[in-house]
Amino acid sequence: MKLLRMVLNLPAAGLVLFLGLTVMAQTPVNGNPQATPVFAGKYQGVARTATGDVQITLQLSDEAGKFSGHMVMPQGQFEVVKGQMTDGVLSLDLDMKGSPAKLNIRQRDDKLVGDWSRAGRTEPVELKKIDELSGDWEAVANVDGQNYPFALTLKIDGDKITGSSVSELGNSTISKGTVKDGKLAFQLDGGSGTIIMTASLQDGNLVGDFDFNGQLQGRWVAVKRK
């Protein structure tokens, strides 16, 4: 797989064991609760029209308050042109080849609810977030110019991660892990020291960084098995 053949150049001097280590959760640097609703992710649901429910798939990215993505309906794909948060409501301006639309959504429990407007009509929508992280992943990290493959099995329950890891060095269990705002954080502890790992979803793949004892930094990637 092309992504897993990436060569990540690391000015490194000695990471002996990268895989097969016990995984423990990384404590976030800022422990304060996040007050702003988090909308980034993939959602599926319906728009309730006079003629019946219409299926919707919404993919949203949020980079420091700048929203992008698209919404797919039977009529076609609408691109997110602009997004704005006001009092917990996210308003998205959409466009499909010059045909504008608007989507207003807010979080309610584990769903997004609101309405969308196009051509003078406004209809209610209800969307539910899709778990894109749970499942089996093929991953690779780079140590001193060498790629080291490993496998991850992840299960997401709210903001907690459980699962296991398998490599040529053996098996390990994810005893603790966290996911917040679409970002994973955990650490690998072993006899050589501590490796802090972070990652986020980019185009359906996990892409992230690791830090070994504050002395060695680099990248790791993972592709989900079909």
ABEGO torsion letter per residue (X at the ends): XAAAABBBBBBBAGBABABGBBBBBBBBABABBBABBBABEBBBEBBBBAAEBBBBBBBBBBBGGBBBEBBBBAAEBBBBABBBBBGGBBBBBBBBGGBBBBBBBBBBEABBBEBBBBGGBBBBBBBBBBBAABEBBBBBBBBGGBBBBBBBBBBBBEABBBEBBBBAAEBBBBABBBBBGGBBBBBBBBAAEBBBBBBBBBGGBBBBBBBBGGABBBBBBBBBBX
